[in-house]
Amino acid sequence: MANLTVGDVIQGIGQSAPWSKAAGWDPVGLQLGDPANLVERAAVCHEVTESVVATVEKDPVDLLVSYHPLLFQPTARLVAGRTPAGRSLRLIARGVALAVVHTNFDVAPNGAADALADALGLTNTVGFGPLPGVDSVKVVSFVPGEQVDRVAAAMSAAGAGRIGNYHSCSYRSDGTGTFVAENWAAPTVGSVGESTSEPEVRLEMIAPRHAEAAVVAALIDFHPYEEPAYDVFDRRGTDGLVGRVGRPPAGTTVRSFASLASEALGGGDVRLTWGGPEFNLVAVVPGSGANFIAPALAAGADLLVTGDVSHHRARYAADSGLGLIDPGHARTERPGVARLLELVAGVAPEVTDLTGLDPSPWEPVQ
């Protein structure tokens, strides 16, 4: 692992938790620092709190990997203080780069959702709850067969055709294009004034919306026709699944499962609502999963384990026949954060465990 850069570590993390699978609203990836800087020591935390920053100030690292984003909202000023901007300023002053692994790790195989399901002893788990990713488009064009590889390569270089850990992805189908060139045209094939039929390949590639202009420009630049035909469609798809649903351990009741959840997630109280007659399938969503009550029901779940459930969302779940166990936001993420530490330890040269520092703003009352 000699001479690894910040960018190398981020790329290594992305092999297990592709960055493109993050929710469209989620600022994952490198938040602070230079990707070209070398990494000799890294650290992993649940959230970038005052305690975490104070720790790396005393014992500096080159890269801090956090599960929760530090800068969640657009930031216009970095001013000292007990704020995300103030903590960012302190990390920059110490030369500490910050990378965030959040919803892309939630949805990843062996990521936070799977870790929570495993911690609760669920078996035969499957994913549910699509998490919309970055706003994207599909660009479609019609290209002579001998030129399609050239055009696709240019579009790929401009940002099209990436799905998870795969690049240069496209779909191609054969067809026939027809046209009549007018007097002032300069057709690549055919003659002015004559009806022309040309074998063509329909080329389809997806791209993030921010790359749309560059991808279309590459298509036009490398297409052999004077006036290439193309379409741009809004799209949704290739979403990651943020939840898991599976069977609880044999012989457990709802209340014994709630006790199991409490113990598996570090002890402490859990909130429980239950009104259903059966207990066969359990759904889990790490963090704040109240928005996935309806998808959990659609997946056949009888019970949902997640955090941050409001009174009204709990009432809606109960009225809909779905039980809830709410151990709190941070506790549902703890198994995933532990697995994140293992992931980073397999990528970076030396890793310090800061995951136990201030994982939750709440304190128990004795």
N, C-alpha and C positions, 0 to 999 in steps of 0.2 A: 504493500500500500504506500510505497514511497512516492513523494512528489505529487500527491493528490491535490487538486484544486477544489475550491468551493463548488465550482461548476461540475466537477467530476462526482462529488458526493451527491449533489442534487440529481444528476443524471442517474446515479446508482439507485437512489431512492425511487426515482420515477420508473425504473424497470419493474419494481414490485407494486408501485402505486402510481400509475400513469397520471401525470399532471392534467392531461386533457379530460380526465374523468371527474374533475372537481365541479361543484355547482357553479353556475355562471356568476353568482354573486360573491363567490369566495376568493379572497386574495391570496391564493396559495403560491408557493414557490419562493424565490429569493426576495425578501422585503428590504433588507439592508445589506450593503457590502458589495465587494467586487468579486465576480465569479472567477477571476483569474488568480486570486490570492490562494496561497498554499494553505492546506489544512494539516496540522500536526495533531491538534487536540480539538475535539468537538464535545458538546454537551447536549442533552435532551431534557426538555421540560414539558410539563403539561400546559402551562401558560406563563407568559413573561411578566411576572409580578415584581414588586419591589425587592423581595427576598432573592429572587433569581438574579436580578441585575446586580444586587450587592454582592452576591456570591461570585459572579464572573468578573466583577471589578477587583475582588481580592485575589482571585485565582483565574486569570484570563484564559479564554479559549479562542480558537480561531473561528469557530462556527457554532452557533446555537441553533438547534432544531427544536421548534415548538409545535405542539399539536394545535393549539389555538392561535389564530392570527393576533399580532400585536397591533398593527395598523389596520383596523377593520373598515374605517371610513376614510374617504379622501382627506389628506392632511396638507394644510397650507403653510403651517409653521412648525418648526421643531424648537420648542422653548422649554427650558428646565421646569420641572414640577412633577408631582405625583400623577402623571397622565401617560397614556401611550406615547405621545410625542416626546415627553420628557425622558421616558425610559429609552426611547429610540436614540435620543441625543447622547445619553450615557453610553449606550452600546457602541455607537459610532466613535465616540471619543476614545474608547478602549480598543478600537479596531476589530470589534466582534461582528461578524456577519450573522444575519438572521434568516433562516429558512422556515417556512410554515408548511406543515403537512396536515391537512384538515379533512375536508370532505372527500378528496381523492383517496385518502387512506381509509375513510369510513367504508367506501364502496368496494375497495380492493379485496381480492381473495386473500384470506388470512389477515385482513385489516381489522379495523375497530368493530365493525358489525359482527364479523365472524368470531372475534375474540370475546365479545359479550355473550354470544350464543354458546360458545364453548365453556365459558366460565359458569354458565347456568345449567350446563349439562344437557343442552338440547341436542337431539339427534335428527338425522334425515333432514337437515336444514336446506332450505332453498331461499333465494332472494326475492324481495318484493320492494315496492316503493321506488319507482324511477325518480332520480334526482336530475332535473334538467341541467345540462351542461352549458358551456359557452354558446352564445347566440351564433348560429351558423347558417350557411347557405349551401345549396347544391348547384354547381355550374355544369351545364350540359352543352356539348357542341357536337358537330358532325364533321368528321375528318376523313380524308382518303386513307385507306388502310396502311399504305406505306409510310405515312407521316404521323400516325397516331402515337407511336412511342415517343417521338420527338416532342409533340405537343403536350402529352401527359407529363413528360419529364420536366418541361418548363413550368407547367402549372404546379407540379409538386415542389419545385424549387422556390416557387412564390408563396407556398404555404398551404396548398391543397393536398388532399389525399392522406391525412393522418388520422388514424383511429387507434387510440390507446398506444400500445407499443409497436404499431405497424405504420409504415409510411408508404407513399407511392400507391395508395389504394385507389382503384378505379373500377368501374363497371363498363363493359364494352359489348355492344350488340351490332350485328350487321344489318344494313338496310340500303336503300337507294335514295339519293338526293336528286331532285329535278329542278331545272331553272332555264330561263331564257335570258341571255345577256343582251342588254340594250346597246344602242349604237356607241355610246360613250364609255362603255365598260371595257375592262381588260381582263377577260376570263382566263384563269389558269388552265382550265380544260374547256373543250367545246368551242363553238364559234358564235360570233355576234349574230343575233337574230334567229338562231336555231334552238329548238328544244333539245336540252341535254339531260341525259340520265347518267349518274355517276355512282358506282358503288362506294359507300361511305360507312364509317363506323360511328355509332352513337357513343360518345365518350362522356361518362358521368363521374364527377369528383366532388367531394364535399370540402368545405373550407370554413374556418372561423370568419365571422362577419368582418372583423377588422382586417382580414387579408383579402377581402373580396376584390377591391380595386386592383391590387397587385396581381391576383390570379387572372382576372379578366384581361389585364394588360398583357400578361405573358401569353395567354391564349391567342389574342389578336396578333401579337408580335411573331409568334412561331407558327401560326396557322398558314398553310400555303395559299389559301384563297384571298382574293382581293377584298372580298366582303364576307368574312366568316359568319355563319349563323350560330347563335348561342342563346341560351336561356339561363336565368338565375332565379332559383326558387328558394323561398324561405323554408326552413326545415327544422325538425326535431328528431332526435334519434341518437343511438349509441349512448344512451344515458346509463350511468351506473345505478345499481340497486342499493339503497342506503339501509334497508332492513333485512332481517332474516326471520324465517318462521320455521319452527320445527317441533318435535315432540319432547315433552318434559320427561324427566326420569320416571321410570315405572313406579307406581304406587304413591306418587305425591298427590296431595290435595292442593287446592289453591292456597290455603294458609300455610301448609308446610313448604310449598314452593316459595311463598313470600319470605319465610324464614331462611330458606336456602339462598335466596337472592341477597338478603341482608348480609349473611355470613360471607358469601362469595365475593361481595363487593366491598368488603372492608368493615362490616359491622355498622350498627346504627339503625335508626328507625327507617321504615319505608311506609309510604302511603298506599293503601289498598282499597280498591272499589271492586265489588264483585256481585253480580246479580244473575249470572247465567246458570243454566242447569247443567252444563257439561264443561269438562276441562280436558281438551285433547291436544290443542295446538297453541303454542306460545309464539308471539311475535316480539322482536326486540329491535329497538332503534337507539343507538348511542346518542347522548346529548339531549337536545330538545326535539322530541319526536311527536308532539301532540298533533302536528299537521298530517301525520300518517295514520290517524285513527281509521279513516275510511279505507285506505289501501290495506290496512291490517285486516279489517273485516272482509274485504274482497278476497284476501288471501286465505280466508277460512279460519283465522285466528280466533280463539276464545279469550285470550288474555294478551295484553301488550305491556312490555317492560320498557320504560323510557323515563326521561326526566322533564322537569319544567312544565308539568301539566297544570293548567289553570282550572279554577273551579268550574267554569262554564264548559270547558272542553271535557272535563271529567264527567259532568252531567250528561253531555252529549254522548260520550262513550257508553255510560251506563244505560241510557235510554235506547241505545242501539244494540245492546246486548254484548258489549265488549268490556271485560274486566281490565283493570289497570293496576300495575305496580309501579310506583314512582319512587326510586331510591335517591333522586336528586341528579342534577345534570352531571357533575363531575364524577360521581360514583359509577354511572353507566359507561363512562369513558375510560375508567382506570384500566380494565383489561386491554383495551386498545392501545393506551399509552405505554403500557408495559411491553406490548408487542412492537410498538414503534421503536422503543429503546433497543430491542433485539435487532430490528432491521438496520438502524443506524450503526450499531456496533459491528455489523457485518460489512459495512461499507467504508466507514471512517477508521483511521489508524488507532486512535485512542479516544474513548468516550466516557464522559462523566455523567452519572445519573443524578439529575436534579428533578426527577418527576414527583418526588414527595414534597417539594416546597410549594406551599399555598395552592393545592389543587382546587380548593373551593373557597369562596369568600365567606361561607357560612361556618359558624363555630357551634359545637354542641353546648347545650346548657346543662350543667350538672345538677 
